[in-house]
Amino acid sequence: MNMVFKVGDLVRLKKDSWWVKRSQTFREMIAGDSLVLVTDSLEESDRFFYGIICGDSSKVHLWSSDQFDLVQEAVQ
């Protein structure tokens, strides 16, 4: 089941994420305990969202929600 994240949510990469296991580039980009701030969603998809790695606000990345757990829901 995919979690649908909303703008403002804080998420963390799952410990068993496929990316951490398989991609050296990904491991160098994001530490396993890094938080990601959800900055935008894709209306056409409940699987992908845009987010910024906290502490590195230089780039917005496209992420797959099935690789993340919700840490803190955005206050509405």
C-alpha positions as CSV (number, residue, x, y, z in Angstrom):
1,M,0.0,0.0,0.0
2,N,1.4,3.4,-1.0
3,M,1.1,6.3,1.4
4,V,-0.1,9.5,-0.2
5,F,2.0,12.3,1.2
6,K,0.8,15.9,1.3
7,V,2.8,19.2,0.9
8,G,4.5,20.0,4.3
9,D,4.8,16.3,5.5
10,L,8.1,15.2,6.8
11,V,9.1,11.7,5.7
12,R,12.1,9.4,6.2
13,L,13.5,6.8,3.9
14,K,12.6,3.3,5.0
15,K,15.4,1.2,6.5
16,D,14.8,-1.5,3.9
17,S,14.5,0.9,0.9
18,W,15.5,-0.7,-2.4
19,W,17.5,2.4,-3.2
20,V,19.8,2.1,-0.1
21,K,20.5,-1.5,-0.9
22,R,21.1,-1.0,-4.7
23,S,22.4,2.4,-5.5
24,Q,25.8,3.9,-4.3
25,T,24.8,7.2,-5.8
26,F,21.6,7.3,-3.8
27,R,23.4,6.3,-0.6
28,E,25.8,9.3,-1.1
29,M,22.9,11.6,-1.7
30,I,20.7,10.8,1.3
31,A,21.6,9.3,4.6
32,G,19.2,6.7,6.0
33,D,18.1,9.0,8.8
34,S,17.7,12.1,6.7
35,L,14.3,13.8,6.6
36,V,12.6,14.9,3.4
37,L,10.1,17.8,3.3
38,V,7.3,17.1,0.8
39,T,7.1,20.2,-1.5
40,D,4.6,19.1,-4.1
41,S,2.6,16.2,-5.3
42,L,1.6,14.8,-8.6
43,E,-2.1,15.0,-9.1
44,E,-2.0,12.2,-11.7
45,S,-0.1,9.8,-9.3
46,D,-0.4,8.7,-5.7
47,R,3.0,7.0,-6.0
48,F,5.4,10.0,-6.6
49,F,6.0,13.3,-4.8
50,Y,8.6,16.1,-4.9
51,G,10.7,16.8,-1.9
52,I,13.8,18.5,-0.5
53,I,16.3,16.7,1.7
54,C,16.4,18.7,4.9
55,G,19.7,20.5,5.2
56,D,20.2,20.5,1.5
57,S,17.6,22.9,0.0
58,S,19.4,23.3,-3.3
59,K,17.5,20.7,-5.2
60,V,14.0,19.3,-5.3
61,H,13.9,15.6,-6.2
62,L,11.2,13.3,-7.4
63,W,10.6,10.5,-4.9
64,S,8.6,7.3,-4.8
65,S,6.3,7.2,-1.8
66,D,6.6,3.4,-1.3
67,Q,10.2,4.0,-0.2
68,F,9.3,6.4,2.7
69,D,7.6,6.4,6.0
70,L,5.7,9.4,7.4
71,V,7.5,11.1,10.3
72,Q,5.3,14.2,10.9
73,E,2.1,15.1,9.1
74,A,1.7,18.7,7.9
75,V,-0.4,20.9,10.1
76,Q,-3.4,22.1,8.2
